[in-house]
Amino acid sequence: MEDVTVLGGITPSAIDVMGDKVLIFTYEEEPSCLVIANEGIAKSFTTFFETMWKIAKN
């Protein structure tokens, strides 16, 4: 099980990074998901998440 941290008020969408893929999705009335398969973009989102994780823990 992975750790989960929530920062309220940032965005109504969720983002997940899995390997070289980034999933951007929403659970609105009409759910949708966008998949980006790009190693550079996945690394960029991972770095972003690591930075936000540090902020959320403080």
N, CA, C and O atoms as CSV, one atom per row, in Angstrom:
chain,resi,resn,atom,element,x,y,z
A,1,MET,N,N,0.846,-1.183,0.000
A,1,MET,CA,C,0.000,0.000,0.000
A,1,MET,C,C,0.884,1.237,0.000
A,1,MET,O,O,1.842,1.325,0.769
A,2,GLU,N,N,0.563,2.183,-0.858
A,2,GLU,CA,C,1.310,3.430,-0.947
A,2,GLU,C,C,0.753,4.444,0.033
A,2,GLU,O,O,-0.419,4.384,0.405
A,3,ASP,N,N,1.608,5.386,0.455
A,3,ASP,CA,C,1.153,6.478,1.300
A,3,ASP,C,C,0.329,7.451,0.479
A,3,ASP,O,O,0.546,7.603,-0.723
A,4,VAL,N,N,-0.613,8.107,1.132
A,4,VAL,CA,C,-1.446,9.105,0.469
A,4,VAL,C,C,-1.428,10.372,1.316
A,4,VAL,O,O,-1.602,10.318,2.533
A,5,THR,N,N,-1.219,11.505,0.668
A,5,THR,CA,C,-1.293,12.796,1.322
A,5,THR,C,C,-2.181,13.685,0.471
A,5,THR,O,O,-2.112,13.642,-0.757
A,6,VAL,N,N,-3.012,14.488,1.112
A,6,VAL,CA,C,-3.948,15.344,0.387
A,6,VAL,C,C,-3.629,16.801,0.679
A,6,VAL,O,O,-3.467,17.200,1.832
A,7,LEU,N,N,-3.540,17.592,-0.395
A,7,LEU,CA,C,-3.427,19.042,-0.281
A,7,LEU,C,C,-4.743,19.603,-0.794
A,7,LEU,O,O,-5.015,19.545,-1.993
A,8,GLY,N,N,-5.551,20.139,0.086
A,8,GLY,CA,C,-6.858,20.637,-0.316
A,8,GLY,C,C,-6.784,21.877,-1.193
A,8,GLY,O,O,-5.872,22.695,-1.068
A,9,GLY,N,N,-7.756,21.997,-2.077
A,9,GLY,CA,C,-7.902,23.195,-2.876
A,9,GLY,C,C,-6.931,23.362,-4.025
A,9,GLY,O,O,-6.869,24.441,-4.614
A,10,ILE,N,N,-6.171,22.334,-4.365
A,10,ILE,CA,C,-5.200,22.467,-5.449
A,10,ILE,C,C,-5.874,22.253,-6.807
A,10,ILE,O,O,-5.751,23.099,-7.692
A,11,THR,N,N,-6.585,21.135,-6.983
A,11,THR,CA,C,-7.202,20.818,-8.258
A,11,THR,C,C,-8.340,19.805,-8.068
A,11,THR,O,O,-8.273,18.972,-7.165
A,12,PRO,N,N,-9.364,19.866,-8.891
A,12,PRO,CA,C,-10.444,18.876,-8.790
A,12,PRO,C,C,-10.114,17.563,-9.494
A,12,PRO,O,O,-10.921,16.634,-9.469
A,13,SER,N,N,-8.954,17.472,-10.114
A,13,SER,CA,C,-8.547,16.270,-10.832
A,13,SER,C,C,-7.501,15.504,-10.033
A,13,SER,O,O,-6.915,16.034,-9.090
A,14,ALA,N,N,-7.275,14.261,-10.417
A,14,ALA,CA,C,-6.250,13.435,-9.793
A,14,ALA,C,C,-5.214,13.055,-10.840
A,14,ALA,O,O,-5.520,12.951,-12.028
A,15,ILE,N,N,-3.989,12.851,-10.383
A,15,ILE,CA,C,-2.897,12.498,-11.282
A,15,ILE,C,C,-2.159,11.322,-10.677
A,15,ILE,O,O,-1.910,11.289,-9.471
A,16,ASP,N,N,-1.806,10.349,-11.519
A,16,ASP,CA,C,-1.040,9.194,-11.070
A,16,ASP,C,C,0.073,8.948,-12.078
A,16,ASP,O,O,-0.140,9.050,-13.286
A,17,VAL,N,N,1.264,8.624,-11.576
A,17,VAL,CA,C,2.395,8.291,-12.440
A,17,VAL,C,C,2.694,6.813,-12.258
A,17,VAL,O,O,2.903,6.342,-11.140
A,18,MET,N,N,2.711,6.085,-13.373
A,18,MET,CA,C,3.000,4.649,-13.351
A,18,MET,C,C,4.029,4.364,-14.431
A,18,MET,O,O,3.701,4.298,-15.616
A,19,GLY,N,N,5.278,4.194,-14.012
A,19,GLY,CA,C,6.346,3.950,-14.983
A,19,GLY,C,C,6.539,5.158,-15.868
A,19,GLY,O,O,6.815,6.251,-15.375
A,20,ASP,N,N,6.396,4.977,-17.179
A,20,ASP,CA,C,6.551,6.090,-18.116
A,20,ASP,C,C,5.213,6.693,-18.528
A,20,ASP,O,O,5.137,7.424,-19.515
A,21,LYS,N,N,4.159,6.389,-17.774
A,21,LYS,CA,C,2.823,6.893,-18.102
A,21,LYS,C,C,2.303,7.814,-16.999
A,21,LYS,O,O,2.526,7.577,-15.811
A,22,VAL,N,N,1.609,8.860,-17.418
A,22,VAL,CA,C,0.941,9.779,-16.492
A,22,VAL,C,C,-0.552,9.695,-16.777
A,22,VAL,O,O,-0.981,9.863,-17.918
A,23,LEU,N,N,-1.343,9.435,-15.741
A,23,LEU,CA,C,-2.798,9.394,-15.879
A,23,LEU,C,C,-3.369,10.622,-15.193
A,23,LEU,O,O,-3.073,10.886,-14.028
A,24,ILE,N,N,-4.184,11.366,-15.917
A,24,ILE,CA,C,-4.867,12.528,-15.376
A,24,ILE,C,C,-6.358,12.216,-15.487
A,24,ILE,O,O,-6.874,11.986,-16.581
A,25,PHE,N,N,-7.043,12.212,-14.344
A,25,PHE,CA,C,-8.443,11.812,-14.387
A,25,PHE,C,C,-9.296,12.601,-13.412
A,25,PHE,O,O,-8.795,13.252,-12.495
A,26,THR,N,N,-10.604,12.522,-13.639
A,26,THR,CA,C,-11.577,13.181,-12.797
A,26,THR,C,C,-12.761,12.246,-12.591
A,26,THR,O,O,-13.072,11.414,-13.443
A,27,TYR,N,N,-13.420,12.403,-11.432
A,27,TYR,CA,C,-14.581,11.573,-11.098
A,27,TYR,C,C,-15.860,12.395,-11.166
A,27,TYR,O,O,-16.784,12.172,-10.384
A,28,GLU,N,N,-15.920,13.329,-12.081
A,28,GLU,CA,C,-17.109,14.161,-12.215
A,28,GLU,C,C,-18.275,13.322,-12.718
A,28,GLU,O,O,-18.164,12.105,-12.868
A,29,GLU,N,N,-19.401,13.995,-12.978
A,29,GLU,CA,C,-20.587,13.282,-13.453
A,29,GLU,C,C,-20.266,12.427,-14.677
A,29,GLU,O,O,-20.768,11.311,-14.813
A,30,GLU,N,N,-19.431,12.957,-15.561
A,30,GLU,CA,C,-18.951,12.190,-16.710
A,30,GLU,C,C,-17.445,11.986,-16.526
A,30,GLU,O,O,-16.658,12.842,-16.931
A,31,PRO,N,N,-17.034,10.869,-15.923
A,31,PRO,CA,C,-15.616,10.644,-15.646
A,31,PRO,C,C,-14.798,10.617,-16.940
A,31,PRO,O,O,-15.281,10.190,-17.989
A,32,SER,N,N,-13.568,11.076,-16.842
A,32,SER,CA,C,-12.684,11.021,-18.006
A,32,SER,C,C,-11.255,10.814,-17.529
A,32,SER,O,O,-10.914,11.092,-16.380
A,33,CYS,N,N,-10.426,10.313,-18.450
A,33,CYS,CA,C,-9.032,10.030,-18.133
A,33,CYS,C,C,-8.174,10.308,-19.364
A,33,CYS,O,O,-8.541,9.966,-20.488
A,34,LEU,N,N,-7.038,10.927,-19.129
A,34,LEU,CA,C,-6.066,11.208,-20.181
A,34,LEU,C,C,-4.796,10.466,-19.812
A,34,LEU,O,O,-4.315,10.598,-18.686
A,35,VAL,N,N,-4.238,9.686,-20.737
A,35,VAL,CA,C,-3.000,8.955,-20.498
A,35,VAL,C,C,-1.916,9.540,-21.388
A,35,VAL,O,O,-2.087,9.645,-22.602
A,36,ILE,N,N,-0.796,9.920,-20.774
A,36,ILE,CA,C,0.355,10.422,-21.512
A,36,ILE,C,C,1.476,9.409,-21.327
A,36,ILE,O,O,1.908,9.166,-20.200
A,37,ALA,N,N,1.949,8.819,-22.415
A,37,ALA,CA,C,3.044,7.847,-22.365
A,37,ALA,C,C,4.316,8.541,-22.835
A,37,ALA,O,O,4.606,8.583,-24.031
A,38,ASN,N,N,5.077,9.088,-21.876
A,38,ASN,CA,C,6.296,9.811,-22.196
A,38,ASN,C,C,7.191,9.800,-20.962
A,38,ASN,O,O,6.801,10.308,-19.910
A,39,GLU,N,N,8.379,9.230,-21.079
A,39,GLU,CA,C,9.262,9.086,-19.930
A,39,GLU,C,C,9.655,10.435,-19.326
A,39,GLU,O,O,9.698,10.571,-18.103
A,40,GLY,N,N,9.942,11.428,-20.163
A,40,GLY,CA,C,10.325,12.745,-19.669
A,40,GLY,C,C,9.213,13.423,-18.887
A,40,GLY,O,O,9.459,14.022,-17.840
A,41,ILE,N,N,7.994,13.331,-19.391
A,41,ILE,CA,C,6.854,13.925,-18.694
A,41,ILE,C,C,6.602,13.187,-17.385
A,41,ILE,O,O,6.305,13.815,-16.369
A,42,ALA,N,N,6.717,11.859,-17.398
A,42,ALA,CA,C,6.524,11.086,-16.167
A,42,ALA,C,C,7.562,11.478,-15.117
A,42,ALA,O,O,7.220,11.625,-13.943
A,43,LYS,N,N,8.814,11.650,-15.514
A,43,LYS,CA,C,9.859,12.070,-14.575
A,43,LYS,C,C,9.569,13.462,-14.023
A,43,LYS,O,O,9.788,13.722,-12.840
A,44,SER,N,N,9.079,14.351,-14.877
A,44,SER,CA,C,8.741,15.706,-14.450
A,44,SER,C,C,7.635,15.690,-13.399
A,44,SER,O,O,7.737,16.381,-12.386
A,45,PHE,N,N,6.575,14.906,-13.631
A,45,PHE,CA,C,5.489,14.808,-12.668
A,45,PHE,C,C,5.971,14.167,-11.361
A,45,PHE,O,O,5.543,14.569,-10.279
A,46,THR,N,N,6.857,13.174,-11.461
A,46,THR,CA,C,7.402,12.537,-10.258
A,46,THR,C,C,8.155,13.552,-9.413
A,46,THR,O,O,7.989,13.587,-8.194
A,47,THR,N,N,8.978,14.375,-10.042
A,47,THR,CA,C,9.708,15.422,-9.319
A,47,THR,C,C,8.740,16.404,-8.676
A,47,THR,O,O,8.925,16.803,-7.527
A,48,PHE,N,N,7.710,16.792,-9.418
A,48,PHE,CA,C,6.685,17.690,-8.883
A,48,PHE,C,C,6.020,17.078,-7.652
A,48,PHE,O,O,5.867,17.745,-6.629
A,49,PHE,N,N,5.622,15.793,-7.753
A,49,PHE,CA,C,4.959,15.127,-6.631
A,49,PHE,C,C,5.866,15.040,-5.417
A,49,PHE,O,O,5.415,15.256,-4.292
A,50,GLU,N,N,7.142,14.727,-5.628
A,50,GLU,CA,C,8.077,14.645,-4.505
A,50,GLU,C,C,8.194,15.992,-3.793
A,50,GLU,O,O,8.271,16.041,-2.565
A,51,THR,N,N,8.207,17.070,-4.551
A,51,THR,CA,C,8.265,18.410,-3.967
A,51,THR,C,C,6.990,18.714,-3.182
A,51,THR,O,O,7.059,19.215,-2.060
A,52,MET,N,N,5.830,18.416,-3.763
A,52,MET,CA,C,4.564,18.668,-3.082
A,52,MET,C,C,4.420,17.788,-1.838
A,52,MET,O,O,3.838,18.222,-0.843
A,53,TRP,N,N,4.940,16.566,-1.881
A,53,TRP,CA,C,4.881,15.654,-0.731
A,53,TRP,C,C,5.614,16.284,0.452
A,53,TRP,O,O,5.123,16.258,1.580
A,54,LYS,N,N,6.791,16.851,0.184
A,54,LYS,CA,C,7.563,17.493,1.243
A,54,LYS,C,C,6.798,18.681,1.838
A,54,LYS,O,O,6.826,18.894,3.050
A,55,ILE,N,N,6.128,19.439,0.999
A,55,ILE,CA,C,5.340,20.580,1.481
A,55,ILE,C,C,4.164,20.092,2.316
A,55,ILE,O,O,3.876,20.664,3.367
A,56,ALA,N,N,3.486,19.048,1.868
A,56,ALA,CA,C,2.302,18.538,2.564
A,56,ALA,C,C,2.649,17.966,3.928
A,56,ALA,O,O,1.825,18.036,4.839
A,57,LYS,N,N,3.827,17.409,4.100
A,57,LYS,CA,C,4.205,16.802,5.378
A,57,LYS,C,C,4.492,17.851,6.443
A,57,LYS,O,O,4.417,17.546,7.633
A,58,ASN,N,N,4.818,19.084,6.047
A,58,ASN,CA,C,5.172,20.133,7.014
A,58,ASN,C,C,3.970,20.848,7.563
A,58,ASN,O,O,4.112,21.753,8.385
